[in-house]
Amino acid sequence: MARVGTMEGERTMSKDIPEYGGAYITATGWTGYKGWSTGTSANGKRALMYETYFDLSGYELDDLTLLPTIAVLQDPGAYISNDTNTPIMEVLDIVSQERLVLDDVIDDLISQNMPGFPQSTQDWNQITFGQYRLMMNTADFNETGTKTWLTAKRNDFGSGSPVVVQKLWIYRIVRFLVNTTKVCQIPASRMILSGIVTKEKELVYIQRLRRNYETQGSLT
């Protein structure tokens, strides 16, 4: 019991995500860079993803629950590209209790759905935090050559539901319909999640495990 007590209380976790710099090739998609990868389907090849996770296995081992309180994305820097003909870029930042597949997320995005929304395979409670941004280039600022993309629309989503999984997955996903051989740069970022770790009543905890099992089939 002493071990459980020392692990309870307020916690703040952070995870750094590296910058991206690469080119789009029609046949193969975006070039890999520092852990960033592209999809395999026709739609997925037009997107980039970086995947990492918060390791919560210590909490899960002691039957503890993480109650998220706030999620913050830090991404100071510029989104830029030398493709001056492409008007928009879409950026998704997600913290998920379920591991996501880039091709599936992009198919849903094209259909105006996000993970946790009706068409997706994820339950709303599985998406701890999500942020969508529509970026548009700064042609109106009379930039020449390489252009900067600025946020035109932003929406947050997700449930902030209690977490009892071993891994809380973190995603940066960028969909950019750039022309072949053109390049883009995405700034480095940091995902910060604060919450309270607590020991719930046994029946409440078991119900959370059951719900996770029913919605995603496993706890990993």
N, C-alpha and C positions, 0 to 999 in steps of 0.2 A: 504493500500500500504506500510505502514511503516514496517509491519510484513514481507511482502515479501522481502523488501530490506535488512532487517537484516539477512535473511536466505540465501541470495545469496552470491556467492564468492567461494573461494577455500575451499575444505573440505577433511579431511582424516578420514576414518572410519576403525576400526579394530574389529576383532572378534576372541576370543580365542576358541580353540578346544582342549578338554582334550586328554590325552594319552589313548591307549587301551592296555589291557592285558587280554587274554582269550584263550579258547581252541576251536577246531573244533570237533563237534560231527556229524557223518554222517547223523543221522536221523533228527537232528534239526538245523544243521548249527552252526555258531559261537555263543558262549555264549555272552549275553549282558553285557555291561560294560560302566558306565558313559554316557549313552545316545547313545552309539554305538549300531547298530542293524544289523541283518542279513536279507537276502532275504527269500522268501517263495517258489520260484520255485527251481528246481534241480540245475540250474546254479546260481540262486541268493543266495542259501545257502552257496555257496563257496566264498561269498563276504561279506564285511563289509561296513557300511555306517554311517557317522555322518552328520546330517542335522541341519542347523541353518540359520539365515538370518540377513541381514541389514534391519532395519525398516526405510522405506522411506515415511511412511504415512504422515508425516508433510509436506514434499515437495509436495506430490501428492495432499494434501488438498489445497495447494495454487497454484496449476497448475504450478509447477516448474519442470525443467528438470535437471537431473544429467548427465553431460558429463564426462565419465570416462577418466582418463589420464594415470594411471598406477595401476597395481595390483601386489602385492608382497606376496609370500608365505614364511613364516618363519617356518621351522621345524627342528631346531637343535636337534640332538639325533640320535639314531640308530634304524633301523628296524631289529629285531632279531627273531629267532625261533629255537626250538630244533629239528625241522624236517630236518635232514641233507640230506634226499633223494629228497626233493622238489627243483627244480632248479630255479624257477622264481616266482616273485611277481609283480603285476601291481598296480600302484597307480595313481588315478585320483583326481585332485583338480579342482573344478568347481565353478564359480559364474554365476548363471543363473536367467534370468527374469521369467522363468517358473519352477514350482515345478517338480522335477524328481522322477521317480520310479526306485528303485534299480534293480529289475528284468529286466526291459526294458533296462537299461543302460548296464547291463552285457551281455544280449543277443546281443546287438549291438557291444559291445567290442569284443566278441568272433567272430563276423563277420567282424572284422577289421573296425568298424565304431565308431565314438564318437558322443555325443550329438551335434547337429548342422550340422552333415554330412549327405550325401544323404539318407542312410537307416533309420536314426533316425526320430522321429516325431517332433523334435525341428527345428525351423528355425534358420539359422546361426546368425541372429541378436539378438536372444534371449540368446545366450551364450556370456556373457560379457567377461569372462576369463576362460580358461581351460589349464591345464597342465597334460600331460601324462608322466609317468615314468615306464620304465621296469627295475626291480631290479633283480639281480642275487646274489647267495650266494658266500661267500668268501672261497670256498674250496681250491683255489689256494694259499691262505694265510696260509694254514695248521692249521686253527682253529680246536680245538677239542670240541666236545659237541655242545653247542649252537653256532649258526653261525650268522654272520651279513650279511645283504643284502645291496649291493651297487648299485648305479645307472649305468646301462649299456647303456640306451638310454633315451633321454628326448626330448619332443616336446611340444611347447605351441600352443594353438589354441584359437578361439573366435574372436568376431567382435569388441568389445569395443564400441558398438553402444550406443547412448543416451538412458537413462533410465527414464521411467515415471510410473513405477509400484510402488505399495505400499510396496512390499517385494522383496528384491533381495536375492535369495536363495544361500546358501553356502554349498558345499558338499565336504567331504573327502570320497573317495571310494577306497577300497583295495580288490583286487581279488588275493587270495593266495590258490593254490591247495595243501594245506597241508593234510597230512594223519590224520585219526581220532584220537582224544585224544591229538594230538600234539598242542602246544601253539605258539602264536606269540605276539610280543610287537611292538606297533607303537608309535612313540614319539608325545608328545603334539605339537601343531602348532598354528600359528596365520595367519589369512588372513587379509591383509591390502589393502584397495582400496582408491585411491586418485582421486579427480575429481573436476569439477567446477559446482556449482549449479547456474542455470540462468533462467530468465523469457524469454521464446521465444515468437515470434509472435503468435497470437491466432491460425491462420490457420495452422501453422507448428505444434503447440502442438496438435491440434485436429487430424491432420494426424497421428501423433505418436500414439495417443490413438486408432485411427481406426486400424492402423496396428497391434497393440497389440491384439486388440479384434479379428481380423481376424486370427491371428496365434495361440492364446492360449485361446480365448473364454471368458476371463475375465481379470480383472486387479488385482486380488488377488492371 
